Amino acid sequence: MTPRLLKNDSKDNIKSIFSLFDVDKTGFISHRDLRKIVRELSIDLTEEDIQDMIRRADEDKDGFVSEE
């Protein structure tokens, strides 16, 4: 999580938002999860854009975004 987000949101709020994106309830947001949300919301992003979003938020470089 970015420091800006942590300053503006409580941990409970962050957890609630995270769970909306964690489609499979695995504890991680995958490329597949994010792609599904993007399509459901009719947001025009390329696969490269989605991958870039995951890459930027993936602090431990495992290919997933964790709640921490």
Phi and psi in degrees as GROMACS dihedral restraints (atoms count N, CA, C in turn):
[ dihedral_restraints ]
;  ai    aj    ak    al  type     phi  dphi    fc
    3     4     5     6     1   -81.6    20    10
    4     5     6     7     1   150.7    20    10
    6     7     8     9     1   -56.3    20    10
    7     8     9    10     1   -36.7    20    10
    9    10    11    12     1   -60.6    20    10
   10    11    12    13     1   -43.8    20    10
   12    13    14    15     1   -64.3    20    10
   13    14    15    16     1   -42.5    20    10
   15    16    17    18     1   -65.4    20    10
   16    17    18    19     1   -34.3    20    10
   18    19    20    21     1   -68.9    20    10
   19    20    21    22     1   -33.1    20    10
   21    22    23    24     1   -94.6    20    10
   22    23    24    25     1   -14.8    20    10
   24    25    26    27     1  -130.5    20    10
   25    26    27    28     1   145.2    20    10
   27    28    29    30     1   -75.5    20    10
   28    29    30    31     1   161.1    20    10
   30    31    32    33     1   -60.9    20    10
   31    32    33    34     1   -37.4    20    10
   33    34    35    36     1   -64.6    20    10
   34    35    36    37     1   -39.8    20    10
   36    37    38    39     1   -66.4    20    10
   37    38    39    40     1   -42.4    20    10
   39    40    41    42     1   -62.4    20    10
   40    41    42    43     1   -42.3    20    10
   42    43    44    45     1   -62.5    20    10
   43    44    45    46     1   -41.5    20    10
   45    46    47    48     1   -63.7    20    10
   46    47    48    49     1   -44.5    20    10
   48    49    50    51     1   -65.0    20    10
   49    50    51    52     1   -43.7    20    10
   51    52    53    54     1   -58.2    20    10
   52    53    54    55     1   -43.4    20    10
   54    55    56    57     1   -63.8    20    10
   55    56    57    58     1   -27.8    20    10
   57    58    59    60     1   -66.1    20    10
   58    59    60    61     1   -33.3    20    10
   60    61    62    63     1   -88.8    20    10
   61    62    63    64     1   -21.1    20    10
   63    64    65    66     1   -82.9    20    10
   64    65    66    67     1    74.3    20    10
   66    67    68    69     1   -56.1    20    10
   67    68    69    70     1   -44.0    20    10
   69    70    71    72     1   -88.2    20    10
   70    71    72    73     1     1.2    20    10
   72    73    74    75     1    55.3    20    10
   73    74    75    76     1    47.2    20    10
   75    76    77    78     1   -96.4    20    10
   76    77    78    79     1   -10.6    20    10
   78    79    80    81     1    92.2    20    10
   79    80    81    82     1     2.5    20    10
   81    82    83    84     1  -138.8    20    10
   82    83    84    85     1   152.4    20    10
   84    85    86    87     1  -103.6    20    10
   85    86    87    88     1   119.6    20    10
   87    88    89    90     1   -99.2    20    10
   88    89    90    91     1   171.4    20    10
   90    91    92    93     1   -57.9    20    10
   91    92    93    94     1   -42.2    20    10
   93    94    95    96     1   -62.0    20    10
   94    95    96    97     1   -43.8    20    10
   96    97    98    99     1   -59.5    20    10
   97    98    99   100     1   -49.1    20    10
   99   100   101   102     1   -65.5    20    10
  100   101   102   103     1   -39.7    20    10
  102   103   104   105     1   -61.4    20    10
  103   104   105   106     1   -41.5    20    10
  105   106   107   108     1   -62.3    20    10
  106   107   108   109     1   -45.1    20    10
  108   109   110   111     1   -63.2    20    10
  109   110   111   112     1   -44.1    20    10
  111   112   113   114     1   -59.4    20    10
  112   113   114   115     1   -44.0    20    10
  114   115   116   117     1   -67.8    20    10
  115   116   117   118     1   -42.3    20    10
  117   118   119   120     1   -62.8    20    10
  118   119   120   121     1   -32.5    20    10
  120   121   122   123     1   -90.8    20    10
  121   122   123   124     1     1.6    20    10
  123   124   125   126     1    55.7    20    10
  124   125   126   127     1    43.0    20    10
  126   127   128   129     1   -91.2    20    10
  127   128   129   130     1   132.3    20    10
  129   130   131   132     1   -87.5    20    10
  130   131   132   133     1    88.8    20    10
  132   133   134   135     1  -126.4    20    10
  133   134   135   136     1   144.4    20    10
  135   136   137   138     1   -81.6    20    10
  136   137   138   139     1   165.8    20    10
  138   139   140   141     1   -59.3    20    10
  139   140   141   142     1   -35.9    20    10
  141   142   143   144     1   -64.9    20    10
  142   143   144   145     1   -41.0    20    10
  144   145   146   147     1   -60.5    20    10
  145   146   147   148     1   -45.2    20    10
  147   148   149   150     1   -63.2    20    10
  148   149   150   151     1   -45.4    20    10
  150   151   152   153     1   -61.4    20    10
  151   152   153   154     1   -39.1    20    10
  153   154   155   156     1   -64.5    20    10
  154   155   156   157     1   -39.0    20    10
  156   157   158   159     1   -62.5    20    10
  157   158   159   160     1   -44.2    20    10
  159   160   161   162     1   -63.1    20    10
  160   161   162   163     1   -46.2    20    10
  162   163   164   165     1   -59.0    20    10
  163   164   165   166     1   -41.5    20    10
  165   166   167   168     1   -68.2    20    10
  166   167   168   169     1   -32.8    20    10
  168   169   170   171     1   -93.7    20    10
  169   170   171   172     1    -7.5    20    10
  171   172   173   174     1   -85.9    20    10
  172   173   174   175     1    87.4    20    10
  174   175   176   177     1   -68.7    20    10
  175   176   177   178     1   -31.8    20    10
  177   178   179   180     1   -97.7    20    10
  178   179   180   181     1     6.2    20    10
  180   181   182   183     1    57.3    20    10
  181   182   183   184     1    39.3    20    10
  183   184   185   186     1  -101.5    20    10
  184   185   186   187     1     3.4    20    10
  186   187   188   189     1    91.3    20    10
  187   188   189   190     1     2.4    20    10
  189   190   191   192     1  -132.9    20    10
  190   191   192   193     1   156.6    20    10
  192   193   194   195     1  -101.1    20    10
  193   194   195   196     1   121.9    20    10
  195   196   197   198     1   -97.7    20    10
  196   197   198   199     1   160.9    20    10
  198   199   200   201     1   -61.8    20    10
  199   200   201   202     1   -33.3    20    10
